[in-house]
């Protein structure tokens, strides 16, 4: 219910948490005493509703954000987000954290060192992988970060789920890779040797047994998001059909967030932007992802 006792409508609801809660494999126990309710109320998710059946007889139904004309990025309460960083000073500058520790969702780690990843993935259900190396990286570093680093992150996420008894199908992973992987000998200005390791990471994800999505952007730009029409495709065709083949990093991030929030999986697609056509809004992203599927997936 809403804060004033009304039923939630998905548009005018007022946030009235957070409340302390604990989770096990199939139930949630919430302390509603700060709001005048029971201290330890148990709820179980019922997919037939879909929603949460509470022990006191109440039912919380799941709202469909699309039904209310909203996408996952413009109206819902944002999920708790963590960041894995390799440099706390950089995190403070870029992310605006103060303590820059776990209390703010900031975790210091290195994707090439598996033992440093577990604190960040503990309890996590969705993973956004955006690792990448600089243009002067050695081949050993390319492999360690772009391929093994992806394996390490997914392994840590899966281990966390198994530890708490969660099914691997309850997870979701999105990877930012790159266009250009159909070329067996890409020139350095087209990505070079690193594309081999990005392609291996994609293949690993496809065989991981987890729900995954692979986003393969064309050239990356630093412009504002939501200002151009986004295009999806396959097999690098947009490298020659779109001029210039560039997409804003902010737009790549928007698409990645949408795949995770909407739990889109079974996707591997190219992403680019056009100077023609109307800008792709947040409300258009679901349709964009639907169009990124192969015809037989519709």
C-alpha positions in Angstrom: 0.0 0.0 0.0 1.0 3.6 -0.3 2.0 5.7 2.6 -1.5 7.0 3.2 -3.1 3.5 2.9 -4.1 3.8 -0.7 -3.3 1.1 -3.2 -0.1 1.8 -5.1 -0.7 3.2 -8.6 2.9 3.3 -9.8 2.8 7.0 -10.5 2.0 9.0 -7.3 3.4 6.6 -4.7 5.5 8.0 -1.9 8.6 6.2 -0.7 8.2 5.3 3.0 11.1 3.0 3.7 13.7 1.8 4.1 12.8 -1.0 6.5 15.0 -3.7 7.9 14.6 -7.0 6.3 16.3 -10.4 5.9 16.1 -12.9 3.0 16.4 -16.6 2.7 16.0 -18.7 -0.5 12.2 -18.2 -0.9 11.0 -15.7 1.6 11.5 -12.2 3.1 11.1 -11.2 6.7 10.5 -7.5 7.3 10.4 -5.4 10.4 7.3 -3.1 10.0 7.4 -1.8 13.6 8.7 1.6 12.6 5.5 2.0 10.7 3.3 0.6 13.4 3.1 -2.9 12.1 4.5 -6.3 13.2 8.2 -6.7 13.9 8.9 -9.8 11.9 6.4 -10.4 9.1 7.2 -13.1 6.7 6.3 -12.9 3.0 6.7 -15.3 0.1 6.7 -14.4 -3.6 3.8 -16.0 -5.5 4.5 -15.9 -9.2 0.8 -16.5 -10.0 -0.1 -13.1 -8.6 2.7 -12.0 -9.3 3.5 -10.5 -5.9 4.3 -11.1 -2.2 1.9 -13.0 0.0 2.3 -11.8 3.6 1.6 -13.9 6.7 -1.1 -11.4 7.8 -3.1 -12.0 4.6 -2.0 -8.9 2.7 -0.7 -9.2 -0.8 1.7 -6.8 -2.6 1.3 -7.1 -6.3 4.1 -6.3 -8.7 3.5 -3.1 -10.7 4.2 -3.1 -14.5 6.2 0.1 -15.1 5.4 0.0 -18.8 1.6 0.0 -18.0 2.1 3.3 -16.4 4.1 4.8 -19.3 7.4 4.6 -17.5 10.6 2.7 -18.2 12.8 1.2 -15.5 15.1 4.2 -15.6 12.6 7.1 -15.1 10.2 6.4 -12.4 10.8 3.4 -10.2 12.7 3.4 -7.0 16.3 2.8 -8.0 17.8 -0.5 -7.0 20.8 -0.6 -4.6 23.9 -0.3 -6.7 27.5 -1.1 -5.9 30.7 -0.2 -7.7 33.9 -2.2 -7.9 36.8 0.2 -8.3 40.6 -0.1 -8.5 41.4 3.4 -7.2 39.6 5.1 -4.4 40.8 8.6 -5.3 39.4 8.2 -8.8 36.1 6.9 -7.3 35.9 9.9 -5.1 36.3 12.2 -8.1 34.1 10.4 -10.5 31.4 8.9 -8.3 31.3 11.6 -5.7 31.6 9.2 -2.7 32.8 10.5 0.7 33.9 7.5 2.7 34.3 5.5 -0.5 33.8 2.2 1.2 31.2 -0.5 1.6 28.9 1.9 3.5 28.5 3.8 0.3 28.5 0.8 -2.0 32.1 1.2 -3.0 34.4 -1.8 -3.1 38.1 -1.8 -3.8 39.1 -4.8 -6.0 40.7 -6.0 -9.1 39.1 -8.3 -11.6 42.4 -10.1 -12.2 42.4 -11.1 -8.5 39.4 -13.3 -7.7 39.7 -13.1 -4.0 39.1 -9.3 -4.0 35.7 -9.7 -5.8 33.7 -11.7 -3.2 32.8 -8.8 -0.9 31.4 -6.8 -3.8 29.3 -9.7 -5.2 27.9 -10.9 -1.9 24.1 -10.9 -2.2 24.2 -9.3 -5.6 21.7 -10.4 -8.3 22.8 -8.4 -11.3 26.2 -7.6 -12.7 27.2 -4.9 -15.1 30.6 -5.6 -16.6 32.3 -2.7 -18.2 36.0 -3.5 -17.8 38.5 -2.5 -20.5 42.2 -1.9 -21.1 44.0 1.1 -22.6 45.4 1.1 -26.1 49.0 0.4 -24.9 48.1 -2.7 -22.9 50.2 -5.8 -23.4 48.6 -9.0 -24.7 48.9 -10.6 -21.2 47.0 -7.7 -19.7 44.4 -7.8 -22.4 43.8 -11.5 -21.6 43.8 -11.0 -17.8 41.3 -8.1 -17.8 39.1 -8.6 -20.9 38.7 -12.4 -20.7 39.9 -13.8 -17.4 38.5 -10.7 -15.6 35.1 -11.4 -17.0 35.3 -15.1 -15.9 36.4 -14.1 -12.4 33.5 -11.7 -11.9 30.9 -14.2 -13.1 32.4 -16.9 -11.0 32.2 -14.7 -7.9 28.6 -13.8 -8.6 27.6 -17.4 -9.2 29.4 -18.5 -6.0 27.6 -15.9 -4.0 24.2 -17.1 -5.3 25.0 -20.7 -4.6 26.2 -19.8 -1.1 22.8 -18.3 -0.2 20.8 -21.0 -2.0 19.7 -18.8 -4.9 19.2 -20.3 -8.4 21.6 -19.2 -11.1 18.6 -18.3 -13.2 17.8 -15.6 -10.7 20.9 -13.7 -11.7 21.5 -11.4 -14.7 24.8 -10.3 -16.3 25.3 -7.6 -18.9 28.6 -7.2 -20.7 29.8 -4.2 -22.7 32.0 -5.7 -25.4 32.7 -4.1 -28.8 31.7 -4.3 -32.5 34.5 -5.4 -34.8 34.7 -9.0 -33.7 33.8 -10.5 -37.1 37.2 -9.3 -38.5 39.8 -12.0 -37.8 42.7 -9.4 -38.2 41.3 -6.0 -37.0 43.6 -3.0 -37.5 44.7 -1.3 -34.3 42.4 1.7 -35.0 39.5 -0.8 -35.2 40.3 -2.4 -31.9 43.2 -4.6 -32.7 44.2 -7.7 -30.7 41.9 -6.9 -27.7 38.8 -7.9 -29.8 40.0 -11.5 -29.7 39.7 -11.5 -25.9 36.4 -9.6 -25.9 35.0 -12.3 -28.2 36.3 -15.0 -25.9 34.5 -13.3 -23.0 31.3 -13.2 -25.0 31.6 -17.0 -25.8 32.2 -17.7 -22.1 29.1 -15.8 -21.1 27.0 -17.7 -23.6 28.1 -21.0 -22.0 28.0 -19.8 -18.4 24.5 -21.0 -17.6 23.5 -17.5 -16.4 21.0 -15.2 -18.0 23.2 -12.8 -20.0 23.2 -9.9 -22.4 26.1 -8.7 -24.5 26.1 -5.2 -25.8 28.6 -4.5 -28.6 28.9 -0.7 -29.2 30.5 0.9 -32.2 33.0 3.8 -31.7 32.5 5.5 -28.3 31.9 9.2 -27.9 31.6 11.5 -24.9 28.4 13.3 -25.9 25.2 13.6 -23.9 22.8 10.6 -23.8 19.3 10.7 -25.2 20.2 13.1 -28.0 20.5 10.6 -30.9 18.5 7.8 -32.4 19.9 4.4 -31.2 20.2 1.6 -33.6 20.7 -2.2 -33.0 22.1 -4.8 -35.4 24.3 -7.8 -35.7 27.6 -8.9 -37.4 29.2 -5.5 -37.6 27.0 -4.3 -40.5 26.6 -0.9 -39.0 30.3 -0.2 -39.2 29.8 0.5 -42.9 26.1 1.5 -43.0 26.2 4.1 -40.3 28.3 7.3 -40.7 30.0 8.0 -38.5 29.7 4.8 -36.5 29.8 6.4 -33.1 27.5 6.1 -30.0 27.7 8.1 -26.8 29.0 6.3 -23.7 26.0 7.7 -21.8 23.6 5.9 -24.2 25.5 2.6 -23.9 25.1 2.9 -20.1 21.4 3.6 -20.5 20.9 0.5 -22.6 23.0 -1.6 -20.2 20.9 -0.5 -17.2 17.7 -1.3 -19.0 18.8 -4.8 -19.8 19.5 -5.4 -16.1 16.5 -3.7 -14.6 14.2 -5.4 -17.1 16.1 -8.7 -16.7 16.6 -9.0 -20.5 18.7 -12.0 -21.4 19.5 -14.1 -24.4 20.7 -11.0 -26.2 23.9 -10.3 -28.1 23.7 -7.2 -30.4 25.5 -4.3 -31.9 24.7 -0.8 -30.8 25.3 2.4 -32.7 23.6 5.8 -33.1 22.3 7.9 -36.1 22.5 11.6 -36.6 19.1 11.2 -38.3 15.8 10.3 -36.8 14.3 11.1 -33.4 16.3 10.7 -30.2 15.8 7.4 -28.4 14.2 8.2 -25.0 14.2 6.1 -21.9 10.6 5.1 -22.7 11.8 3.7 -26.1 14.5 1.4 -24.7 12.2 -1.7 -24.2 11.3 -1.5 -27.9 14.9 -1.0 -28.8 15.9 -4.2 -27.0 13.0 -6.1 -28.5 14.3 -5.1 -31.9 17.8 -6.3 -31.0 16.6 -9.9 -30.9 16.8 -12.3 -33.9 13.5 -12.8 -35.7 13.0 -16.3 -34.3 13.3 -14.9 -30.8 10.2 -12.7 -31.2 
